[in-house]
Amino acid sequence: MTHHFICNHCKYENKVNISESDRGTYQMQHGDFKDTTCISCFRKKRAHINEIYGKVSFNMILLGFIISLIIALILLHYSRSFILFSCEIIGLPVLIFLYENNLVKTFNHYRIKKI
């Protein structure tokens, strides 16, 4: 999962490095705000944690697909009796996508109360 925010001045979507997968956990450890800098207009801003949203990281899904494809090809080359098993291995990126999508939904659904 990657975290993003939109700059109020230039409307550019920027990435933010947050290690927590939950807004509540981030608030308890770091507070309500994150110091951010826009890559496009170089403006510094303190973004509230509710302004930051999550997106699915397709890098992990692509990596999982490549690894599972290599394993499936090795199993098919080794023995033809592993055809069913090698076809199931290609389904691993789908499971990774579903897991990432669940994390994103959880992060975007939970909001912090503004005082």
NORRA-V850739 format. One record per backbone hydrogen bond with DSSP energy under -0.5 kcal/mol. NH is the residue of the N-H (numbers start at 1). CO is the residue of the C=O. If there is no record, write none. Layout:
<<NH	CO> <NH	CO>>
This chain:
<<2	55> <3	16> <4	53> <5	14> <7	12> <11	7> <14	5> <14	12> <16	3> <18	16> <26	22> <27	23> <28	24> <29	25> <30	26> <31	26> <31	27> <34	47> <36	34> <36	45> <38	43> <42	38> <45	36> <47	34> <47	45> <49	32> <51	48> <52	48> <52	49> <53	4> <55	2> <58	56> <61	57> <62	58> <63	59> <64	60> <65	61> <66	62> <67	63> <68	64> <69	65> <70	66> <71	67> <72	68> <73	69> <74	70> <75	71> <76	72> <77	73> <78	74> <79	75> <82	79> <83	80> <86	82> <87	83> <88	84> <89	85> <90	86> <91	88> <92	89> <93	90> <94	91> <95	91> <96	92> <97	93> <98	94> <99	95> <100	96> <101	97> <102	98> <103	99> <104	100> <105	101> <106	102> <107	103> <108	104> <109	105> <110	106>>
